[in-house]
């Protein structure tokens, strides 16, 4: 990593990241500007940026988001989200903290079964309506849900994209993730609920008049188009089945989402132009720019050098290696997207597993998965779900700034990574 392009790539990435953090210019402009500079200095090229699976735009992520945004756009027209908002508030007796707990648990469970990005796309519109009905600030509820989605996604193979990469490289099954990571994920959700009670304590304002109004509403009256609702839910169910049957069908989630979106537009009376207008195009452009910038760091060897340094620090100590992987992954995944990070670290971790030998419980792989998944909560751009929710909030005129998200995300990340370190030590070493 001695050539000028490596250092130039670092300068471009740090500069773009600084602009995103300070919000001197819009984050989409910063990401696309940084991507353009990466191409201009030759840190990456058109072939790598647009066609490389290793260092290019992850089109599976882009088209998964696009397909699910289209499906959600159709469902919004049915009144489904108003129905769910009223239903959830009534079940929680309109008490703000109880509402937050309900939304956290629903988000975490759904993120384990689907994936965290799809989940927040479905839950965020419900949250916006709940907060509007109860006159509550939107940001704390959306932030809590994103944090829950990343923690819940840790529990299963399909919950977070890095888990899929790790499972493929390490030969791990869906059940392996359930046995080893689902108990930890459940524990961390309880910790998140306790943290939210403290972090957002000033946001739980109970408005008796608003609460009474909501409690008197009949949720079934919110459904505006029953026929479209049946069509939308049927397609959504087929899409979910497609996600779950990925090992059998071998269709990428992006293909399943696009097929579902196309089918729903074809069979329903929804106008194609209206459906496409619901797509968060700025969010997709931001992801494209971010992927190209990170690709520049990969192509110039910067990320590989960081990963090798981490590998050298681990040496032959399995416990020390697990802790370094857990903590290091937590830090790095908060700064760069966890997908290319895990893709880069997977072969290095494989070599470490071979060198260390170890307990046979795949502890180094679990440490990598936990750190990468939880580290995504640290900053506003640490995970795909974070960026998606920030885009939704901005579109609904309730913008969440980088630091507004990050000041809470950092606290949750530190606490959850610390609990995870204790979990790894107890389960795989102290009690093994």
C-alpha positions as CSV (number, residue, x, y, z in Angstrom):
1,X,0.0,0.0,0.0
2,X,2.8,2.4,-0.9
3,X,1.6,3.8,-4.2
4,X,0.1,7.3,-4.4
5,X,-3.3,5.9,-5.5
6,X,-3.8,4.1,-2.2
7,X,-3.2,7.3,-0.2
8,X,-5.3,9.3,-2.6
9,X,-8.1,6.8,-2.2
10,X,-7.9,7.2,1.6
11,X,-8.0,11.0,1.3
12,X,-11.1,10.8,-1.0
13,X,-12.9,8.4,1.3
14,X,-12.1,10.4,4.4
15,X,-13.0,13.7,2.7
16,X,-16.4,12.3,1.5
17,X,-17.0,10.7,4.9
18,X,-16.3,14.1,6.6
19,X,-18.8,15.8,4.4
20,X,-21.4,13.2,5.2
21,X,-20.8,13.5,8.9
22,X,-20.8,17.4,8.9
23,X,-23.7,17.5,6.5
24,X,-22.0,20.5,4.7
25,X,-23.5,19.0,1.5
26,X,-26.2,16.4,1.0
27,X,-24.9,12.9,1.7
28,X,-25.9,11.7,-1.8
29,X,-23.8,14.5,-3.4
30,X,-20.9,13.6,-1.1
31,X,-21.1,9.9,-2.0
32,X,-21.4,10.4,-5.7
33,X,-18.7,13.1,-5.7
34,X,-16.4,10.7,-3.9
35,X,-17.2,7.9,-6.3
36,X,-16.4,10.2,-9.2
37,X,-13.0,11.1,-7.7
38,X,-12.2,7.4,-7.1
39,X,-12.8,6.8,-10.8
40,X,-10.9,10.0,-11.8
41,X,-7.7,9.1,-9.8
42,X,-7.8,5.5,-11.1
43,X,-8.4,3.9,-7.7
44,X,-11.0,1.9,-9.5
45,X,-12.3,1.8,-13.1
46,X,-15.6,1.2,-14.9
47,X,-15.2,-2.5,-15.1
48,X,-14.5,-2.9,-11.4
49,X,-17.1,-0.3,-10.3
50,X,-20.0,-1.7,-12.4
51,X,-19.2,-5.4,-12.9
52,X,-17.0,-6.7,-10.2
53,X,-18.6,-8.8,-7.5
54,X,-15.7,-8.1,-5.1
55,X,-15.3,-4.4,-5.4
56,X,-18.2,-3.0,-7.5
57,X,-21.7,-1.8,-6.9
58,X,-23.7,-4.6,-5.2
59,X,-26.5,-4.7,-7.7
60,X,-28.3,-7.3,-5.6
61,X,-28.6,-4.8,-2.8
62,X,-29.8,-2.0,-5.2
63,X,-32.4,-4.1,-6.9
64,X,-33.6,-5.8,-3.7
65,X,-34.3,-2.3,-2.3
66,X,-35.9,-1.2,-5.5
67,X,-38.2,-4.2,-5.7
68,X,-39.3,-4.0,-2.0
69,X,-39.8,-0.2,-2.2
70,X,-42.2,-0.8,-5.2
71,X,-44.1,-3.5,-3.2
72,X,-44.3,-1.2,-0.1
73,X,-45.5,1.6,-2.4
74,X,-48.5,-0.4,-3.6
75,X,-49.3,-1.6,0.0
76,X,-49.3,2.0,1.2
77,X,-52.3,2.7,-1.1
78,X,-54.4,0.1,0.6
79,X,-54.5,1.6,4.1
80,X,-52.6,-1.4,5.6
81,X,-50.1,0.7,7.4
82,X,-52.8,2.8,9.0
83,X,-54.5,-0.4,10.1
84,X,-51.3,-1.7,11.7
85,X,-50.6,1.6,13.3
86,X,-54.0,1.8,15.0
87,X,-53.9,-1.9,16.0
88,X,-50.4,-1.6,17.6
89,X,-51.3,1.5,19.5
90,X,-54.5,0.0,20.9
91,X,-52.6,-3.2,21.9
92,X,-50.1,-1.0,23.8
93,X,-52.9,1.1,25.4
94,X,-51.4,4.2,23.6
95,X,-48.5,4.3,26.1
96,X,-45.5,5.6,24.1
97,X,-42.8,3.3,25.7
98,X,-45.0,0.2,25.3
99,X,-45.5,1.2,21.7
100,X,-41.8,1.4,21.2
101,X,-41.2,-2.0,22.8
102,X,-43.8,-3.6,20.6
103,X,-42.3,-2.1,17.5
104,X,-38.8,-3.1,18.6
105,X,-39.8,-6.7,19.1
106,X,-41.8,-6.9,15.9
107,X,-38.9,-5.4,14.0
108,X,-36.3,-7.8,15.5
109,X,-38.3,-10.9,14.8
110,X,-39.2,-9.9,11.3
111,X,-35.5,-9.0,10.6
112,X,-34.5,-12.5,11.6
113,X,-37.0,-14.1,9.3
114,X,-36.7,-11.7,6.3
115,X,-33.7,-9.3,6.2
116,X,-33.3,-6.1,8.0
117,X,-33.7,-3.8,5.0
118,X,-37.0,-5.4,3.9
119,X,-38.2,-5.2,7.5
120,X,-37.5,-1.5,8.0
121,X,-39.2,-0.7,4.7
122,X,-42.3,-2.3,6.0
123,X,-42.2,-1.0,9.6
124,X,-41.2,2.6,9.0
125,X,-44.5,3.7,7.4
126,X,-46.4,2.2,10.4
127,X,-44.1,4.1,12.8
128,X,-44.6,7.4,11.0
129,X,-48.4,7.0,11.3
130,X,-48.2,5.9,15.0
131,X,-46.1,9.0,15.9
132,X,-48.4,11.2,14.0
133,X,-51.5,9.8,15.8
134,X,-49.9,10.2,19.2
135,X,-48.1,13.5,18.6
136,X,-44.7,11.8,19.3
137,X,-41.3,12.7,17.9
138,X,-40.5,10.3,15.0
139,X,-36.7,10.1,15.2
140,X,-36.4,8.1,18.5
141,X,-38.9,5.4,17.3
142,X,-37.2,5.1,13.8
143,X,-33.7,4.9,15.4
144,X,-34.8,2.3,17.9
145,X,-36.3,0.2,15.1
146,X,-33.1,0.4,13.0
147,X,-31.0,-0.7,15.9
148,X,-33.4,-3.6,16.6
149,X,-33.3,-4.6,12.9
150,X,-29.6,-4.9,12.9
151,X,-29.6,-6.9,16.2
152,X,-32.5,-9.1,15.1
153,X,-30.8,-9.8,11.8
154,X,-27.8,-11.2,13.6
155,X,-29.9,-14.2,14.7
156,X,-30.2,-16.1,11.4
157,X,-28.4,-16.8,8.2
158,X,-30.8,-14.7,6.1
159,X,-31.1,-11.8,8.6
160,X,-28.1,-9.8,7.4
161,X,-26.1,-10.1,4.2
162,X,-22.7,-10.6,5.9
163,X,-24.1,-13.8,7.5
164,X,-24.8,-15.3,4.1
165,X,-21.1,-14.6,3.1
166,X,-19.9,-16.2,6.3
167,X,-22.2,-19.2,6.0
168,X,-21.0,-19.9,2.5
169,X,-17.3,-19.6,3.3
170,X,-17.4,-21.5,6.6
171,X,-20.0,-24.2,5.6
172,X,-22.5,-23.1,8.2
173,X,-26.2,-23.9,8.1
174,X,-29.4,-22.0,9.0
175,X,-29.7,-24.1,12.1
176,X,-26.1,-23.3,13.1
177,X,-26.9,-19.6,13.2
178,X,-30.1,-20.3,15.2
179,X,-28.3,-22.4,17.8
180,X,-25.3,-20.1,18.3
181,X,-26.5,-16.5,17.6
182,X,-30.3,-16.5,18.2
183,X,-29.9,-16.7,22.0
184,X,-27.4,-13.8,21.9
185,X,-29.7,-11.8,19.7
186,X,-32.6,-12.2,22.1
187,X,-30.5,-11.1,25.0
188,X,-29.3,-8.0,23.1
189,X,-32.9,-7.0,22.3
190,X,-33.7,-7.0,26.0
191,X,-30.6,-4.8,26.5
192,X,-31.7,-2.5,23.7
193,X,-35.2,-2.1,25.3
194,X,-33.6,-1.1,28.6
195,X,-31.2,1.3,26.8
196,X,-34.1,2.9,24.9
197,X,-36.0,3.5,28.1
198,X,-33.0,5.6,29.2
199,X,-31.8,7.1,26.0
200,X,-35.2,8.3,24.8
201,X,-36.8,9.0,28.2
202,X,-37.8,12.6,27.2
203,X,-39.7,11.4,24.1
204,X,-42.4,9.3,25.9
205,X,-44.9,12.1,26.3
206,X,-48.4,10.7,27.0
207,X,-51.1,12.8,25.4
208,X,-54.4,11.7,27.0
209,X,-56.6,13.4,24.3
210,X,-54.6,11.9,21.4
211,X,-54.6,8.5,23.1
212,X,-58.3,8.5,23.7
213,X,-58.9,9.4,20.0
214,X,-56.8,6.5,18.8
215,X,-58.4,4.0,21.2
216,X,-61.8,4.9,19.8
217,X,-60.8,4.3,16.2
218,X,-61.8,1.1,14.4
219,X,-58.8,-0.2,12.6
220,X,-60.8,-2.0,9.9
221,X,-62.1,1.2,8.6
222,X,-58.6,2.3,7.7
223,X,-58.5,-0.3,4.8
224,X,-59.3,1.7,1.6
225,X,-58.9,-1.0,-1.1
226,X,-59.5,-4.6,0.1
227,X,-58.9,-6.1,-3.3
228,X,-55.5,-4.4,-3.7
229,X,-54.6,-5.4,-0.1
230,X,-55.3,-9.1,-0.9
231,X,-53.2,-8.8,-4.0
232,X,-50.3,-7.0,-2.2
233,X,-50.2,-9.4,0.7
234,X,-50.3,-12.4,-1.5
235,X,-47.4,-11.1,-3.5
236,X,-45.5,-10.2,-0.3
237,X,-46.1,-13.7,1.1
238,X,-44.7,-15.2,-2.2
239,X,-41.7,-12.9,-1.9
240,X,-41.0,-14.0,1.7
241,X,-41.3,-17.7,0.6
242,X,-38.8,-17.0,-2.1
243,X,-36.4,-15.5,0.4
244,X,-36.7,-18.5,2.7
245,X,-36.4,-21.0,-0.2
246,X,-33.2,-19.4,-1.5
247,X,-31.1,-22.6,-0.7
248,X,-33.5,-24.6,-2.9
249,X,-34.5,-22.2,-5.6
250,X,-31.1,-20.5,-5.9
251,X,-32.8,-17.2,-6.7
252,X,-31.0,-14.1,-5.3
253,X,-33.3,-12.0,-3.0
254,X,-33.0,-9.2,-5.6
255,X,-34.5,-11.4,-8.3
256,X,-37.3,-12.5,-6.0
257,X,-38.1,-8.9,-5.0
258,X,-38.1,-7.7,-8.7
259,X,-40.3,-10.6,-9.7
260,X,-42.7,-9.8,-6.9
261,X,-42.8,-6.1,-7.8
262,X,-43.4,-6.8,-11.5
263,X,-46.2,-9.3,-10.7
264,X,-47.9,-6.9,-8.3
265,X,-47.8,-4.1,-10.9
266,X,-49.1,-6.4,-13.6
267,X,-52.0,-7.9,-11.7
268,X,-53.2,-4.8,-9.8
269,X,-54.8,-1.6,-10.9
270,X,-51.8,0.4,-9.5
271,X,-50.3,2.9,-12.0
272,X,-46.7,2.0,-12.8
273,X,-45.7,5.7,-12.7
274,X,-47.2,6.0,-9.2
275,X,-45.5,2.9,-8.0
276,X,-42.1,4.0,-9.3
277,X,-42.6,7.4,-7.6
278,X,-42.5,5.6,-4.2
279,X,-38.9,4.4,-4.9
280,X,-36.3,6.2,-2.8
281,X,-34.1,7.0,-5.7
282,X,-31.7,9.3,-3.7
283,X,-31.1,6.4,-1.3
284,X,-30.2,4.0,-4.2
285,X,-27.8,6.6,-5.6
286,X,-26.2,7.0,-2.2
287,X,-25.6,3.3,-2.0
288,X,-24.1,3.2,-5.5
289,X,-21.7,6.0,-4.6
290,X,-20.7,4.4,-1.3
291,X,-20.1,1.0,-3.0
292,X,-17.8,2.6,-5.6
293,X,-15.8,4.5,-2.9
294,X,-15.3,1.3,-0.9
295,X,-14.4,-0.5,-4.1
296,X,-11.6,2.0,-4.6
297,X,-10.3,1.1,-1.1
298,X,-10.5,-2.6,-2.0
299,X,-8.9,-2.2,-5.4
300,X,-6.0,-0.2,-4.1
301,X,-5.3,-2.7,-1.3
302,X,-6.3,-0.4,1.6
303,X,-9.0,-2.7,3.1
304,X,-6.8,-5.8,2.5
305,X,-3.9,-4.1,4.4
306,X,-6.2,-3.3,7.3
307,X,-7.5,-6.9,7.3
308,X,-3.9,-8.4,7.2
309,X,-2.9,-6.2,10.1
310,X,-5.9,-7.5,12.1
311,X,-4.9,-11.0,11.2
312,X,-1.3,-10.5,12.4
313,X,-2.6,-9.1,15.7
314,X,-4.6,-12.3,16.3
315,X,-1.7,-14.7,16.0
316,X,-2.4,-18.3,17.3
317,X,-4.6,-17.3,20.3
318,X,-8.2,-18.3,19.8
319,X,-9.6,-16.3,22.6
320,X,-7.6,-13.3,21.8
321,X,-8.4,-13.8,18.1
322,X,-12.1,-13.9,18.8
323,X,-12.0,-10.7,20.9
324,X,-9.9,-8.9,18.3
325,X,-12.2,-10.0,15.5
326,X,-15.3,-9.1,17.5
327,X,-14.0,-5.6,18.5
328,X,-12.2,-4.8,15.3
329,X,-15.2,-5.8,13.2
330,X,-17.4,-3.7,15.3
331,X,-15.3,-0.6,14.8
332,X,-14.6,-1.1,11.1
333,X,-18.2,-2.0,10.2
334,X,-19.4,1.3,11.7
335,X,-17.2,3.2,9.2
336,X,-17.4,1.1,6.0
337,X,-20.3,-1.1,4.8
338,X,-20.1,-4.5,6.5
339,X,-20.7,-6.4,3.2
340,X,-17.4,-5.6,1.5
341,X,-15.7,-5.8,4.9
342,X,-16.8,-9.3,5.6
343,X,-16.1,-10.3,2.0
344,X,-12.5,-9.2,2.5
345,X,-12.2,-10.7,6.0
346,X,-13.7,-14.1,5.1
347,X,-10.6,-15.7,3.4
348,X,-8.3,-14.2,6.2
349,X,-10.6,-15.7,8.9
350,X,-10.6,-19.0,7.1
351,X,-6.8,-19.1,7.2
352,X,-6.9,-18.1,10.9
353,X,-9.3,-20.9,11.7
354,X,-6.9,-23.4,10.0
355,X,-3.9,-22.0,11.8
356,X,-5.4,-21.8,15.3
357,X,-7.2,-25.2,15.2
358,X,-9.4,-24.3,18.1
359,X,-12.5,-25.7,19.7
360,X,-14.4,-26.7,16.6
361,X,-17.3,-24.4,17.5
362,X,-16.5,-21.9,14.7
363,X,-15.9,-19.3,17.4
364,X,-13.8,-17.0,15.1
365,X,-16.6,-17.1,12.5
366,X,-19.2,-16.2,15.1
367,X,-17.0,-13.4,16.4
368,X,-16.7,-12.0,12.8
369,X,-20.5,-12.2,12.3
370,X,-21.4,-10.6,15.6
371,X,-18.9,-7.8,15.2
372,X,-19.9,-7.0,11.6
373,X,-23.6,-7.2,12.3
374,X,-23.6,-5.1,15.5
375,X,-21.0,-2.7,14.3
376,X,-23.5,-1.5,11.6
377,X,-25.4,0.2,14.4
378,X,-22.5,2.5,15.3
379,X,-23.1,5.2,12.6
380,X,-25.8,6.4,10.3
381,X,-24.1,4.7,7.3
382,X,-22.8,1.6,9.0
383,X,-25.6,-0.7,7.6
384,X,-28.0,-0.6,4.7
385,X,-31.0,-0.4,7.0
386,X,-29.7,2.8,8.6
387,X,-29.4,4.5,5.2
388,X,-32.8,3.4,4.1
389,X,-34.6,4.7,7.2
390,X,-32.7,8.0,7.0
391,X,-34.0,8.3,3.4
392,X,-37.6,7.5,4.5
393,X,-37.4,10.1,7.3
394,X,-36.1,12.8,5.0
395,X,-38.8,12.1,2.4
396,X,-41.5,12.4,5.1
397,X,-40.1,15.8,6.2
398,X,-38.7,14.4,9.5
399,X,-35.0,14.3,8.7
400,X,-32.6,12.5,11.0
401,X,-29.1,13.9,11.0
402,X,-25.9,11.8,10.9
403,X,-25.0,12.8,14.5
404,X,-28.6,12.4,15.8
405,X,-28.5,8.8,14.8
406,X,-24.8,8.2,15.6
407,X,-24.9,9.5,19.2
408,X,-27.4,6.8,20.1
409,X,-26.0,4.1,17.8
410,X,-22.5,4.4,19.3
411,X,-23.9,3.8,22.8
412,X,-25.9,0.8,21.8
413,X,-23.0,-0.6,19.8
414,X,-20.6,-0.3,22.7
415,X,-23.0,-2.0,25.1
416,X,-24.1,-4.8,22.8
417,X,-20.5,-5.6,21.7
418,X,-19.4,-5.7,25.3
419,X,-22.3,-8.1,26.2
420,X,-21.4,-10.2,23.1
421,X,-17.7,-10.4,24.2
422,X,-18.9,-11.8,27.6
423,X,-21.2,-14.2,25.8
424,X,-18.4,-15.5,23.5
425,X,-16.0,-15.9,26.5
426,X,-18.6,-17.7,28.6
427,X,-20.0,-20.0,26.0
428,X,-16.9,-21.0,24.0
429,X,-14.1,-20.7,26.6
430,X,-15.1,-20.4,30.3
431,X,-18.0,-23.0,30.1
432,X,-16.8,-25.1,27.2
